[in-house]
Amino acid sequence: DPNAVRKDAADNPGDVTAQLAAADLDLVGGHVEDAFGRLVEAVRRNAGDDRNTARLRLLELFEVIGPDDPRVTAARTALARVLF
């Protein structure tokens, strides 16, 4: 249920699993920037394994969209800002 996935992510911003599910839903729905933004925020908000899990999923989504897409370039820059 897409509404339940979105509600879970909204209610639990620190829950990486909820954020991953919502990002996947965003991507499938064509909301690429939303998916990227959600995962960049998950990287920023978390530490340790959760942070790495969000980072790795974001990198996977970059590959799905393609490295030449300007949305990927923008999200890579945002990711670099939160990592460093």
mmCIF file of the N, C-alpha and C atoms, coordinates in Angstrom:
data_MODEL
# 
_entry.id   MODEL 
# 
loop_
_atom_site.group_PDB 
_atom_site.id 
_atom_site.type_symbol 
_atom_site.label_atom_id 
_atom_site.label_alt_id 
_atom_site.label_comp_id 
_atom_site.label_asym_id 
_atom_site.label_entity_id 
_atom_site.label_seq_id 
_atom_site.pdbx_PDB_ins_code 
_atom_site.Cartn_x 
_atom_site.Cartn_y 
_atom_site.Cartn_z 
_atom_site.occupancy 
_atom_site.B_iso_or_equiv 
_atom_site.pdbx_formal_charge 
_atom_site.auth_seq_id 
_atom_site.auth_comp_id 
_atom_site.auth_asym_id 
_atom_site.auth_atom_id 
_atom_site.pdbx_PDB_model_num 
ATOM 1   N N  . ASP A 1 1  ? 0.838  -1.181 0.000   1.00 0.00 ? 1  ASP A N  1 
ATOM 2   C CA . ASP A 1 1  ? 0.000  0.000  0.000   1.00 0.00 ? 1  ASP A CA 1 
ATOM 3   C C  . ASP A 1 1  ? 0.886  1.249  0.000   1.00 0.00 ? 1  ASP A C  1 
ATOM 4   N N  . PRO A 1 2  ? 0.894  1.981  -1.091  1.00 0.00 ? 2  PRO A N  1 
ATOM 5   C CA . PRO A 1 2  ? 1.755  3.162  -1.191  1.00 0.00 ? 2  PRO A CA 1 
ATOM 6   C C  . PRO A 1 2  ? 1.497  4.200  -0.093  1.00 0.00 ? 2  PRO A C  1 
ATOM 7   N N  . ASN A 1 3  ? 0.252  4.368  0.280   1.00 0.00 ? 3  ASN A N  1 
ATOM 8   C CA . ASN A 1 3  ? -0.056 5.347  1.330   1.00 0.00 ? 3  ASN A CA 1 
ATOM 9   C C  . ASN A 1 3  ? 0.540  4.934  2.666   1.00 0.00 ? 3  ASN A C  1 
ATOM 10  N N  . ALA A 1 4  ? 0.514  3.653  2.962   1.00 0.00 ? 4  ALA A N  1 
ATOM 11  C CA . ALA A 1 4  ? 1.087  3.157  4.208   1.00 0.00 ? 4  ALA A CA 1 
ATOM 12  C C  . ALA A 1 4  ? 2.608  3.327  4.208   1.00 0.00 ? 4  ALA A C  1 
ATOM 13  N N  . VAL A 1 5  ? 3.224  3.085  3.060   1.00 0.00 ? 5  VAL A N  1 
ATOM 14  C CA . VAL A 1 5  ? 4.676  3.249  2.949   1.00 0.00 ? 5  VAL A CA 1 
ATOM 15  C C  . VAL A 1 5  ? 5.053  4.705  3.184   1.00 0.00 ? 5  VAL A C  1 
ATOM 16  N N  . ARG A 1 6  ? 4.339  5.616  2.558   1.00 0.00 ? 6  ARG A N  1 
ATOM 17  C CA . ARG A 1 6  ? 4.624  7.046  2.728   1.00 0.00 ? 6  ARG A CA 1 
ATOM 18  C C  . ARG A 1 6  ? 4.357  7.515  4.155   1.00 0.00 ? 6  ARG A C  1 
ATOM 19  N N  . LYS A 1 7  ? 3.287  7.032  4.749   1.00 0.00 ? 7  LYS A N  1 
ATOM 20  C CA . LYS A 1 7  ? 2.967  7.406  6.134   1.00 0.00 ? 7  LYS A CA 1 
ATOM 21  C C  . LYS A 1 7  ? 4.040  6.893  7.082   1.00 0.00 ? 7  LYS A C  1 
ATOM 22  N N  . ASP A 1 8  ? 4.477  5.663  6.884   1.00 0.00 ? 8  ASP A N  1 
ATOM 23  C CA . ASP A 1 8  ? 5.517  5.090  7.734   1.00 0.00 ? 8  ASP A CA 1 
ATOM 24  C C  . ASP A 1 8  ? 6.799  5.916  7.635   1.00 0.00 ? 8  ASP A C  1 
ATOM 25  N N  . ALA A 1 9  ? 7.172  6.313  6.428   1.00 0.00 ? 9  ALA A N  1 
ATOM 26  C CA . ALA A 1 9  ? 8.376  7.126  6.241   1.00 0.00 ? 9  ALA A CA 1 
ATOM 27  C C  . ALA A 1 9  ? 8.219  8.499  6.888   1.00 0.00 ? 9  ALA A C  1 
ATOM 28  N N  . ALA A 1 10 ? 7.048  9.092  6.756   1.00 0.00 ? 10 ALA A N  1 
ATOM 29  C CA . ALA A 1 10 ? 6.804  10.412 7.356   1.00 0.00 ? 10 ALA A CA 1 
ATOM 30  C C  . ALA A 1 10 ? 6.798  10.344 8.876   1.00 0.00 ? 10 ALA A C  1 
ATOM 31  N N  . ASP A 1 11 ? 6.232  9.271  9.406   1.00 0.00 ? 11 ASP A N  1 
ATOM 32  C CA . ASP A 1 11 ? 6.143  9.116  10.864  1.00 0.00 ? 11 ASP A CA 1 
ATOM 33  C C  . ASP A 1 11 ? 7.463  8.698  11.500  1.00 0.00 ? 11 ASP A C  1 
ATOM 34  N N  . ASN A 1 12 ? 8.361  8.142  10.708  1.00 0.00 ? 12 ASN A N  1 
ATOM 35  C CA . ASN A 1 12 ? 9.627  7.607  11.229  1.00 0.00 ? 12 ASN A CA 1 
ATOM 36  C C  . ASN A 1 12 ? 10.815 8.086  10.385  1.00 0.00 ? 12 ASN A C  1 
ATOM 37  N N  . PRO A 1 13 ? 11.129 9.374  10.449  1.00 0.00 ? 13 PRO A N  1 
ATOM 38  C CA . PRO A 1 13 ? 12.187 9.900  9.587   1.00 0.00 ? 13 PRO A CA 1 
ATOM 39  C C  . PRO A 1 13 ? 13.566 9.297  9.844   1.00 0.00 ? 13 PRO A C  1 
ATOM 40  N N  . GLY A 1 14 ? 13.797 8.752  11.021  1.00 0.00 ? 14 GLY A N  1 
ATOM 41  C CA . GLY A 1 14 ? 15.082 8.137  11.321  1.00 0.00 ? 14 GLY A CA 1 
ATOM 42  C C  . GLY A 1 14 ? 15.160 6.660  10.983  1.00 0.00 ? 14 GLY A C  1 
ATOM 43  N N  . ASP A 1 15 ? 14.058 6.082  10.529  1.00 0.00 ? 15 ASP A N  1 
ATOM 44  C CA . ASP A 1 15 ? 14.002 4.655  10.193  1.00 0.00 ? 15 ASP A CA 1 
ATOM 45  C C  . ASP A 1 15 ? 14.472 4.459  8.755   1.00 0.00 ? 15 ASP A C  1 
ATOM 46  N N  . VAL A 1 16 ? 15.672 3.944  8.607   1.00 0.00 ? 16 VAL A N  1 
ATOM 47  C CA . VAL A 1 16 ? 16.248 3.794  7.273   1.00 0.00 ? 16 VAL A CA 1 
ATOM 48  C C  . VAL A 1 16 ? 15.428 2.852  6.408   1.00 0.00 ? 16 VAL A C  1 
ATOM 49  N N  . THR A 1 17 ? 14.929 1.778  6.977   1.00 0.00 ? 17 THR A N  1 
ATOM 50  C CA . THR A 1 17 ? 14.123 0.835  6.191   1.00 0.00 ? 17 THR A CA 1 
ATOM 51  C C  . THR A 1 17 ? 12.885 1.517  5.620   1.00 0.00 ? 17 THR A C  1 
ATOM 52  N N  . ALA A 1 18 ? 12.241 2.344  6.412   1.00 0.00 ? 18 ALA A N  1 
ATOM 53  C CA . ALA A 1 18 ? 11.058 3.078  5.940   1.00 0.00 ? 18 ALA A CA 1 
ATOM 54  C C  . ALA A 1 18 ? 11.440 4.062  4.845   1.00 0.00 ? 18 ALA A C  1 
ATOM 55  N N  . GLN A 1 19 ? 12.578 4.703  4.991   1.00 0.00 ? 19 GLN A N  1 
ATOM 56  C CA . GLN A 1 19 ? 13.027 5.673  3.991   1.00 0.00 ? 19 GLN A CA 1 
ATOM 57  C C  . GLN A 1 19 ? 13.404 4.983  2.680   1.00 0.00 ? 19 GLN A C  1 
ATOM 58  N N  . LEU A 1 20 ? 14.031 3.811  2.775   1.00 0.00 ? 20 LEU A N  1 
ATOM 59  C CA . LEU A 1 20 ? 14.376 3.053  1.571   1.00 0.00 ? 20 LEU A CA 1 
ATOM 60  C C  . LEU A 1 20 ? 13.118 2.656  0.807   1.00 0.00 ? 20 LEU A C  1 
ATOM 61  N N  . ALA A 1 21 ? 12.125 2.174  1.527   1.00 0.00 ? 21 ALA A N  1 
ATOM 62  C CA . ALA A 1 21 ? 10.873 1.752  0.879   1.00 0.00 ? 21 ALA A CA 1 
ATOM 63  C C  . ALA A 1 21 ? 10.196 2.938  0.199   1.00 0.00 ? 21 ALA A C  1 
ATOM 64  N N  . ALA A 1 22 ? 10.168 4.079  0.875   1.00 0.00 ? 22 ALA A N  1 
ATOM 65  C CA . ALA A 1 22 ? 9.541  5.265  0.295   1.00 0.00 ? 22 ALA A CA 1 
ATOM 66  C C  . ALA A 1 22 ? 10.340 5.773  -0.909  1.00 0.00 ? 22 ALA A C  1 
ATOM 67  N N  . ALA A 1 23 ? 11.657 5.721  -0.825  1.00 0.00 ? 23 ALA A N  1 
ATOM 68  C CA . ALA A 1 23 ? 12.488 6.155  -1.951  1.00 0.00 ? 23 ALA A CA 1 
ATOM 69  C C  . ALA A 1 23 ? 12.251 5.259  -3.163  1.00 0.00 ? 23 ALA A C  1 
ATOM 70  N N  . ASP A 1 24 ? 12.147 3.963  -2.942  1.00 0.00 ? 24 ASP A N  1 
ATOM 71  C CA . ASP A 1 24 ? 11.866 3.045  -4.049  1.00 0.00 ? 24 ASP A CA 1 
ATOM 72  C C  . ASP A 1 24 ? 10.512 3.371  -4.676  1.00 0.00 ? 24 ASP A C  1 
ATOM 73  N N  . LEU A 1 25 ? 9.534  3.651  -3.831  1.00 0.00 ? 25 LEU A N  1 
ATOM 74  C CA . LEU A 1 25 ? 8.202  4.010  -4.315  1.00 0.00 ? 25 LEU A CA 1 
ATOM 75  C C  . LEU A 1 25 ? 8.264  5.323  -5.108  1.00 0.00 ? 25 LEU A C  1 
ATOM 76  N N  . ASP A 1 26 ? 9.010  6.291  -4.587  1.00 0.00 ? 26 ASP A N  1 
ATOM 77  C CA . ASP A 1 26 ? 9.180  7.561  -5.298  1.00 0.00 ? 26 ASP A CA 1 
ATOM 78  C C  . ASP A 1 26 ? 9.780  7.319  -6.681  1.00 0.00 ? 26 ASP A C  1 
ATOM 79  N N  . LEU A 1 27 ? 10.823 6.525  -6.737  1.00 0.00 ? 27 LEU A N  1 
ATOM 80  C CA . LEU A 1 27 ? 11.509 6.269  -7.996  1.00 0.00 ? 27 LEU A CA 1 
ATOM 81  C C  . LEU A 1 27 ? 10.590 5.597  -9.010  1.00 0.00 ? 27 LEU A C  1 
ATOM 82  N N  . VAL A 1 28 ? 9.888  4.580  -8.567  1.00 0.00 ? 28 VAL A N  1 
ATOM 83  C CA . VAL A 1 28 ? 8.970  3.861  -9.455  1.00 0.00 ? 28 VAL A CA 1 
ATOM 84  C C  . VAL A 1 28 ? 7.869  4.792  -9.963  1.00 0.00 ? 28 VAL A C  1 
ATOM 85  N N  . GLY A 1 29 ? 7.475  5.728  -9.119  1.00 0.00 ? 29 GLY A N  1 
ATOM 86  C CA . GLY A 1 29 ? 6.438  6.682  -9.502  1.00 0.00 ? 29 GLY A CA 1 
ATOM 87  C C  . GLY A 1 29 ? 6.950  7.839  -10.337 1.00 0.00 ? 29 GLY A C  1 
ATOM 88  N N  . GLY A 1 30 ? 8.254  7.836  -10.650 1.00 0.00 ? 30 GLY A N  1 
ATOM 89  C CA . GLY A 1 30 ? 8.811  8.890  -11.476 1.00 0.00 ? 30 GLY A CA 1 
ATOM 90  C C  . GLY A 1 30 ? 9.268  10.120 -10.714 1.00 0.00 ? 30 GLY A C  1 
ATOM 91  N N  . HIS A 1 31 ? 9.279  10.044 -9.400  1.00 0.00 ? 31 HIS A N  1 
ATOM 92  C CA . HIS A 1 31 ? 9.683  11.171 -8.560  1.00 0.00 ? 31 HIS A CA 1 
ATOM 93  C C  . HIS A 1 31 ? 11.145 10.993 -8.148  1.00 0.00 ? 31 HIS A C  1 
ATOM 94  N N  . VAL A 1 32 ? 12.015 11.091 -9.140  1.00 0.00 ? 32 VAL A N  1 
ATOM 95  C CA . VAL A 1 32 ? 13.433 10.804 -8.952  1.00 0.00 ? 32 VAL A CA 1 
ATOM 96  C C  . VAL A 1 32 ? 14.062 11.742 -7.931  1.00 0.00 ? 32 VAL A C  1 
ATOM 97  N N  . GLU A 1 33 ? 13.796 13.039 -8.055  1.00 0.00 ? 33 GLU A N  1 
ATOM 98  C CA . GLU A 1 33 ? 14.382 14.009 -7.127  1.00 0.00 ? 33 GLU A CA 1 
ATOM 99  C C  . GLU A 1 33 ? 13.937 13.737 -5.696  1.00 0.00 ? 33 GLU A C  1 
ATOM 100 N N  . ASP A 1 34 ? 12.677 13.351 -5.523  1.00 0.00 ? 34 ASP A N  1 
ATOM 101 C CA . ASP A 1 34 ? 12.176 13.037 -4.186  1.00 0.00 ? 34 ASP A CA 1 
ATOM 102 C C  . ASP A 1 34 ? 12.903 11.828 -3.600  1.00 0.00 ? 34 ASP A C  1 
ATOM 103 N N  . ALA A 1 35 ? 13.106 10.810 -4.423  1.00 0.00 ? 35 ALA A N  1 
ATOM 104 C CA . ALA A 1 35 ? 13.814 9.618  -3.958  1.00 0.00 ? 35 ALA A CA 1 
ATOM 105 C C  . ALA A 1 35 ? 15.235 9.962  -3.554  1.00 0.00 ? 35 ALA A C  1 
ATOM 106 N N  . PHE A 1 36 ? 15.914 10.725 -4.392  1.00 0.00 ? 36 PHE A N  1 
ATOM 107 C CA . PHE A 1 36 ? 17.287 11.120 -4.082  1.00 0.00 ? 36 PHE A CA 1 
ATOM 108 C C  . PHE A 1 36 ? 17.331 11.970 -2.816  1.00 0.00 ? 36 PHE A C  1 
ATOM 109 N N  . GLY A 1 37 ? 16.442 12.942 -2.727  1.00 0.00 ? 37 GLY A N  1 
ATOM 110 C CA . GLY A 1 37 ? 16.422 13.820 -1.556  1.00 0.00 ? 37 GLY A CA 1 
ATOM 111 C C  . GLY A 1 37 ? 16.151 13.066 -0.266  1.00 0.00 ? 37 GLY A C  1 
ATOM 112 N N  . ARG A 1 38 ? 15.246 12.127 -0.333  1.00 0.00 ? 38 ARG A N  1 
ATOM 113 C CA . ARG A 1 38 ? 14.914 11.322 0.842   1.00 0.00 ? 38 ARG A CA 1 
ATOM 114 C C  . ARG A 1 38 ? 16.133 10.541 1.324   1.00 0.00 ? 38 ARG A C  1 
ATOM 115 N N  . LEU A 1 39 ? 16.877 9.979  0.389   1.00 0.00 ? 39 LEU A N  1 
ATOM 116 C CA . LEU A 1 39 ? 18.036 9.174  0.781   1.00 0.00 ? 39 LEU A CA 1 
ATOM 117 C C  . LEU A 1 39 ? 19.218 10.035 1.212   1.00 0.00 ? 39 LEU A C  1 
ATOM 118 N N  . VAL A 1 40 ? 19.390 11.177 0.596   1.00 0.00 ? 40 VAL A N  1 
ATOM 119 C CA . VAL A 1 40 ? 20.436 12.097 1.066   1.00 0.00 ? 40 VAL A CA 1 
ATOM 120 C C  . VAL A 1 40 ? 20.124 12.499 2.507   1.00 0.00 ? 40 VAL A C  1 
ATOM 121 N N  . GLU A 1 41 ? 18.875 12.788 2.791   1.00 0.00 ? 41 GLU A N  1 
ATOM 122 C CA . GLU A 1 41 ? 18.480 13.153 4.154   1.00 0.00 ? 41 GLU A CA 1 
ATOM 123 C C  . GLU A 1 41 ? 18.690 11.984 5.114   1.00 0.00 ? 41 GLU A C  1 
ATOM 124 N N  . ALA A 1 42 ? 18.427 10.769 4.665   1.00 0.00 ? 42 ALA A N  1 
ATOM 125 C CA . ALA A 1 42 ? 18.652 9.592  5.513   1.00 0.00 ? 42 ALA A CA 1 
ATOM 126 C C  . ALA A 1 42 ? 20.141 9.430  5.823   1.00 0.00 ? 42 ALA A C  1 
ATOM 127 N N  . VAL A 1 43 ? 20.990 9.708  4.854   1.00 0.00 ? 43 VAL A N  1 
ATOM 128 C CA . VAL A 1 43 ? 22.441 9.658  5.091   1.00 0.00 ? 43 VAL A CA 1 
ATOM 129 C C  . VAL A 1 43 ? 22.822 10.725 6.120   1.00 0.00 ? 43 VAL A C  1 
ATOM 130 N N  . ARG A 1 44 ? 22.281 11.922 5.952   1.00 0.00 ? 44 ARG A N  1 
ATOM 131 C CA . ARG A 1 44 ? 22.592 13.018 6.874   1.00 0.00 ? 44 ARG A CA 1 
ATOM 132 C C  . ARG A 1 44 ? 22.128 12.720 8.298   1.00 0.00 ? 44 ARG A C  1 
ATOM 133 N N  . ARG A 1 45 ? 20.970 12.131 8.414   1.00 0.00 ? 45 ARG A N  1 
ATOM 134 C CA . ARG A 1 45 ? 20.312 11.937 9.707   1.00 0.00 ? 45 ARG A CA 1 
ATOM 135 C C  . ARG A 1 45 ? 20.887 10.756 10.509  1.00 0.00 ? 45 ARG A C  1 
ATOM 136 N N  . ASN A 1 46 ? 21.482 9.794  9.831   1.00 0.00 ? 46 ASN A N  1 
ATOM 137 C CA . ASN A 1 46 ? 21.893 8.559  10.490  1.00 0.00 ? 46 ASN A CA 1 
ATOM 138 C C  . ASN A 1 46 ? 23.404 8.409  10.568  1.00 0.00 ? 46 ASN A C  1 
ATOM 139 N N  . ALA A 1 47 ? 23.821 7.380  11.289  1.00 0.00 ? 47 ALA A N  1 
ATOM 140 C CA . ALA A 1 47 ? 25.246 7.072  11.453  1.00 0.00 ? 47 ALA A CA 1 
ATOM 141 C C  . ALA A 1 47 ? 25.434 5.561  11.321  1.00 0.00 ? 47 ALA A C  1 
ATOM 142 N N  . GLY A 1 48 ? 26.681 5.163  11.216  1.00 0.00 ? 48 GLY A N  1 
ATOM 143 C CA . GLY A 1 48 ? 27.025 3.743  11.223  1.00 0.00 ? 48 GLY A CA 1 
ATOM 144 C C  . GLY A 1 48 ? 26.426 2.975  10.065  1.00 0.00 ? 48 GLY A C  1 
ATOM 145 N N  . ASP A 1 49 ? 25.945 1.779  10.390  1.00 0.00 ? 49 ASP A N  1 
ATOM 146 C CA . ASP A 1 49 ? 25.402 0.888  9.358   1.00 0.00 ? 49 ASP A CA 1 
ATOM 147 C C  . ASP A 1 49 ? 24.186 1.483  8.656   1.00 0.00 ? 49 ASP A C  1 
ATOM 148 N N  . ASP A 1 50 ? 23.323 2.169  9.413   1.00 0.00 ? 50 ASP A N  1 
ATOM 149 C CA . ASP A 1 50 ? 22.145 2.771  8.784   1.00 0.00 ? 50 ASP A CA 1 
ATOM 150 C C  . ASP A 1 50 ? 22.546 3.818  7.754   1.00 0.00 ? 50 ASP A C  1 
ATOM 151 N N  . ARG A 1 51 ? 23.528 4.626  8.113   1.00 0.00 ? 51 ARG A N  1 
ATOM 152 C CA . ARG A 1 51 ? 24.008 5.649  7.176   1.00 0.00 ? 51 ARG A CA 1 
ATOM 153 C C  . ARG A 1 51 ? 24.573 4.989  5.916   1.00 0.00 ? 51 ARG A C  1 
ATOM 154 N N  . ASN A 1 52 ? 25.355 3.962  6.107   1.00 0.00 ? 52 ASN A N  1 
ATOM 155 C CA . ASN A 1 52 ? 25.952 3.271  4.966   1.00 0.00 ? 52 ASN A CA 1 
ATOM 156 C C  . ASN A 1 52 ? 24.894 2.587  4.105   1.00 0.00 ? 52 ASN A C  1 
ATOM 157 N N  . THR A 1 53 ? 23.884 2.027  4.728   1.00 0.00 ? 53 THR A N  1 
ATOM 158 C CA . THR A 1 53 ? 22.800 1.386  3.981   1.00 0.00 ? 53 THR A CA 1 
ATOM 159 C C  . THR A 1 53 ? 22.098 2.398  3.084   1.00 0.00 ? 53 THR A C  1 
ATOM 160 N N  . ALA A 1 54 ? 21.788 3.557  3.627   1.00 0.00 ? 54 ALA A N  1 
ATOM 161 C CA . ALA A 1 54 ? 21.134 4.605  2.834   1.00 0.00 ? 54 ALA A CA 1 
ATOM 162 C C  . ALA A 1 54 ? 22.056 5.083  1.712   1.00 0.00 ? 54 ALA A C  1 
ATOM 163 N N  . ARG A 1 55 ? 23.330 5.250  2.016   1.00 0.00 ? 55 ARG A N  1 
ATOM 164 C CA . ARG A 1 55 ? 24.305 5.709  1.019   1.00 0.00 ? 55 ARG A CA 1 
ATOM 165 C C  . ARG A 1 55 ? 24.409 4.708  -0.141  1.00 0.00 ? 55 ARG A C  1 
ATOM 166 N N  . LEU A 1 56 ? 24.497 3.441  0.206   1.00 0.00 ? 56 LEU A N  1 
ATOM 167 C CA . LEU A 1 56 ? 24.615 2.410  -0.834  1.00 0.00 ? 56 LEU A CA 1 
ATOM 168 C C  . LEU A 1 56 ? 23.371 2.336  -1.713  1.00 0.00 ? 56 LEU A C  1 
ATOM 169 N N  . ARG A 1 57 ? 22.188 2.470  -1.109  1.00 0.00 ? 57 ARG A N  1 
ATOM 170 C CA . ARG A 1 57 ? 20.962 2.457  -1.922  1.00 0.00 ? 57 ARG A CA 1 
ATOM 171 C C  . ARG A 1 57 ? 20.944 3.651  -2.850  1.00 0.00 ? 57 ARG A C  1 
ATOM 172 N N  . LEU A 1 58 ? 21.371 4.803  -2.358  1.00 0.00 ? 58 LEU A N  1 
ATOM 173 C CA . LEU A 1 58 ? 21.416 5.995  -3.195  1.00 0.00 ? 58 LEU A CA 1 
ATOM 174 C C  . LEU A 1 58 ? 22.348 5.767  -4.388  1.00 0.00 ? 58 LEU A C  1 
ATOM 175 N N  . LEU A 1 59 ? 23.500 5.178  -4.139  1.00 0.00 ? 59 LEU A N  1 
ATOM 176 C CA . LEU A 1 59 ? 24.429 4.878  -5.234  1.00 0.00 ? 59 LEU A CA 1 
ATOM 177 C C  . LEU A 1 59 ? 23.809 3.903  -6.239  1.00 0.00 ? 59 LEU A C  1 
ATOM 178 N N  . GLU A 1 60 ? 23.044 2.939  -5.750  1.00 0.00 ? 60 GLU A N  1 
ATOM 179 C CA . GLU A 1 60 ? 22.349 2.018  -6.650  1.00 0.00 ? 60 GLU A CA 1 
ATOM 180 C C  . GLU A 1 60 ? 21.348 2.761  -7.529  1.00 0.00 ? 60 GLU A C  1 
ATOM 181 N N  . LEU A 1 61 ? 20.614 3.692  -6.924  1.00 0.00 ? 61 LEU A N  1 
ATOM 182 C CA . LEU A 1 61 ? 19.631 4.445  -7.697  1.00 0.00 ? 61 LEU A CA 1 
ATOM 183 C C  . LEU A 1 61 ? 20.307 5.348  -8.726  1.00 0.00 ? 61 LEU A C  1 
ATOM 184 N N  . PHE A 1 62 ? 21.486 5.866  -8.393  1.00 0.00 ? 62 PHE A N  1 
ATOM 185 C CA . PHE A 1 62 ? 22.239 6.645  -9.374  1.00 0.00 ? 62 PHE A CA 1 
ATOM 186 C C  . PHE A 1 62 ? 22.512 5.795  -10.609 1.00 0.00 ? 62 PHE A C  1 
ATOM 187 N N  . GLU A 1 63 ? 22.860 4.537  -10.403 1.00 0.00 ? 63 GLU A N  1 
ATOM 188 C CA . GLU A 1 63 ? 23.139 3.634  -11.527 1.00 0.00 ? 63 GLU A CA 1 
ATOM 189 C C  . GLU A 1 63 ? 21.874 3.355  -12.335 1.00 0.00 ? 63 GLU A C  1 
ATOM 190 N N  . VAL A 1 64 ? 20.759 3.226  -11.662 1.00 0.00 ? 64 VAL A N  1 
ATOM 191 C CA . VAL A 1 64 ? 19.494 2.968  -12.350 1.00 0.00 ? 64 VAL A CA 1 
ATOM 192 C C  . VAL A 1 64 ? 19.139 4.135  -13.270 1.00 0.00 ? 64 VAL A C  1 
ATOM 193 N N  . ILE A 1 65 ? 19.298 5.341  -12.771 1.00 0.00 ? 65 ILE A N  1 
ATOM 194 C CA . ILE A 1 65 ? 18.936 6.530  -13.545 1.00 0.00 ? 65 ILE A CA 1 
ATOM 195 C C  . ILE A 1 65 ? 19.987 6.844  -14.601 1.00 0.00 ? 65 ILE A C  1 
ATOM 196 N N  . GLY A 1 66 ? 21.245 6.619  -14.276 1.00 0.00 ? 66 GLY A N  1 
ATOM 197 C CA . GLY A 1 66 ? 22.325 6.847  -15.236 1.00 0.00 ? 66 GLY A CA 1 
ATOM 198 C C  . GLY A 1 66 ? 23.175 8.038  -14.843 1.00 0.00 ? 66 GLY A C  1 
ATOM 199 N N  . PRO A 1 67 ? 24.472 7.891  -14.994 1.00 0.00 ? 67 PRO A N  1 
ATOM 200 C CA . PRO A 1 67 ? 25.397 8.920  -14.515 1.00 0.00 ? 67 PRO A CA 1 
ATOM 201 C C  . PRO A 1 67 ? 25.321 10.245 -15.270 1.00 0.00 ? 67 PRO A C  1 
ATOM 202 N N  . ASP A 1 68 ? 24.754 10.257 -16.457 1.00 0.00 ? 68 ASP A N  1 
ATOM 203 C CA . ASP A 1 68 ? 24.686 11.481 -17.244 1.00 0.00 ? 68 ASP A CA 1 
ATOM 204 C C  . ASP A 1 68 ? 23.449 12.327 -16.951 1.00 0.00 ? 68 ASP A C  1 
ATOM 205 N N  . ASP A 1 69 ? 22.546 11.799 -16.144 1.00 0.00 ? 69 ASP A N  1 
ATOM 206 C CA . ASP A 1 69 ? 21.325 12.531 -15.812 1.00 0.00 ? 69 ASP A CA 1 
ATOM 207 C C  . ASP A 1 69 ? 21.669 13.682 -14.862 1.00 0.00 ? 69 ASP A C  1 
ATOM 208 N N  . PRO A 1 70 ? 21.220 14.891 -15.144 1.00 0.00 ? 70 PRO A N  1 
ATOM 209 C CA . PRO A 1 70 ? 21.536 16.027 -14.269 1.00 0.00 ? 70 PRO A CA 1 
ATOM 210 C C  . PRO A 1 70 ? 21.000 15.868 -12.849 1.00 0.00 ? 70 PRO A C  1 
ATOM 211 N N  . ARG A 1 71 ? 19.950 15.082 -12.669 1.00 0.00 ? 71 ARG A N  1 
ATOM 212 C CA . ARG A 1 71 ? 19.432 14.851 -11.312 1.00 0.00 ? 71 ARG A CA 1 
ATOM 213 C C  . ARG A 1 71 ? 20.420 14.033 -10.492 1.00 0.00 ? 71 ARG A C  1 
ATOM 214 N N  . VAL A 1 72 ? 21.135 13.133 -11.159 1.00 0.00 ? 72 VAL A N  1 
ATOM 215 C CA . VAL A 1 72 ? 22.166 12.347 -10.485 1.00 0.00 ? 72 VAL A CA 1 
ATOM 216 C C  . VAL A 1 72 ? 23.318 13.258 -10.080 1.00 0.00 ? 72 VAL A C  1 
ATOM 217 N N  . THR A 1 73 ? 23.714 14.133 -10.973 1.00 0.00 ? 73 THR A N  1 
ATOM 218 C CA . THR A 1 73 ? 24.803 15.064 -10.675 1.00 0.00 ? 73 THR A CA 1 
ATOM 219 C C  . THR A 1 73 ? 24.460 15.921 -9.464  1.00 0.00 ? 73 THR A C  1 
ATOM 220 N N  . ALA A 1 74 ? 23.254 16.447 -9.432  1.00 0.00 ? 74 ALA A N  1 
ATOM 221 C CA . ALA A 1 74 ? 22.821 17.284 -8.305  1.00 0.00 ? 74 ALA A CA 1 
ATOM 222 C C  . ALA A 1 74 ? 22.781 16.482 -7.002  1.00 0.00 ? 74 ALA A C  1 
ATOM 223 N N  . ALA A 1 75 ? 22.286 15.267 -7.078  1.00 0.00 ? 75 ALA A N  1 
ATOM 224 C CA . ALA A 1 75 ? 22.192 14.443 -5.871  1.00 0.00 ? 75 ALA A CA 1 
ATOM 225 C C  . ALA A 1 75 ? 23.574 14.001 -5.393  1.00 0.00 ? 75 ALA A C  1 
ATOM 226 N N  . ARG A 1 76 ? 24.490 13.751 -6.307  1.00 0.00 ? 76 ARG A N  1 
ATOM 227 C CA . ARG A 1 76 ? 25.866 13.418 -5.913  1.00 0.00 ? 76 ARG A CA 1 
ATOM 228 C C  . ARG A 1 76 ? 26.498 14.585 -5.147  1.00 0.00 ? 76 ARG A C  1 
ATOM 229 N N  . THR A 1 77 ? 26.251 15.789 -5.606  1.00 0.00 ? 77 THR A N  1 
ATOM 230 C CA . THR A 1 77 ? 26.766 16.970 -4.923  1.00 0.00 ? 77 THR A CA 1 
ATOM 231 C C  . THR A 1 77 ? 26.158 17.082 -3.529  1.00 0.00 ? 77 THR A C  1 
ATOM 232 N N  . ALA A 1 78 ? 24.857 16.860 -3.419  1.00 0.00 ? 78 ALA A N  1 
ATOM 233 C CA . ALA A 1 78 ? 24.188 16.909 -2.117  1.00 0.00 ? 78 ALA A CA 1 
ATOM 234 C C  . ALA A 1 78 ? 24.734 15.823 -1.185  1.00 0.00 ? 78 ALA A C  1 
ATOM 235 N N  . LEU A 1 79 ? 24.969 14.642 -1.730  1.00 0.00 ? 79 LEU A N  1 
ATOM 236 C CA . LEU A 1 79 ? 25.512 13.548 -0.932  1.00 0.00 ? 79 LEU A CA 1 
ATOM 237 C C  . LEU A 1 79 ? 26.898 13.910 -0.430  1.00 0.00 ? 79 LEU A C  1 
ATOM 238 N N  . ALA A 1 80 ? 27.724 14.462 -1.284  1.00 0.00 ? 80 ALA A N  1 
ATOM 239 C CA . ALA A 1 80 ? 29.073 14.861 -0.873  1.00 0.00 ? 80 ALA A CA 1 
ATOM 240 C C  . ALA A 1 80 ? 29.016 15.876 0.259   1.00 0.00 ? 80 ALA A C  1 
ATOM 241 N N  . ARG A 1 81 ? 28.071 16.794 0.208   1.00 0.00 ? 81 ARG A N  1 
ATOM 242 C CA . ARG A 1 81 ? 27.933 17.801 1.264   1.00 0.00 ? 81 ARG A CA 1 
ATOM 243 C C  . ARG A 1 81 ? 27.614 17.166 2.613   1.00 0.00 ? 81 ARG A C  1 
ATOM 244 N N  . VAL A 1 82 ? 26.742 16.159 2.626   1.00 0.00 ? 82 VAL A N  1 
ATOM 245 C CA . VAL A 1 82 ? 26.383 15.560 3.917   1.00 0.00 ? 82 VAL A CA 1 
ATOM 246 C C  . VAL A 1 82 ? 27.450 14.597 4.425   1.00 0.00 ? 82 VAL A C  1 
ATOM 247 N N  . LEU A 1 83 ? 28.226 14.039 3.502   1.00 0.00 ? 83 LEU A N  1 
ATOM 248 C CA . LEU A 1 83 ? 29.282 13.118 3.921   1.00 0.00 ? 83 LEU A CA 1 
ATOM 249 C C  . LEU A 1 83 ? 30.518 13.849 4.439   1.00 0.00 ? 83 LEU A C  1 
ATOM 250 N N  . PHE A 1 84 ? 30.801 14.991 3.867   1.00 0.00 ? 84 PHE A N  1 
ATOM 251 C CA . PHE A 1 84 ? 32.023 15.703 4.222   1.00 0.00 ? 84 PHE A CA 1 
ATOM 252 C C  . PHE A 1 84 ? 31.653 17.030 4.780   1.00 0.00 ? 84 PHE A C  1 
# 
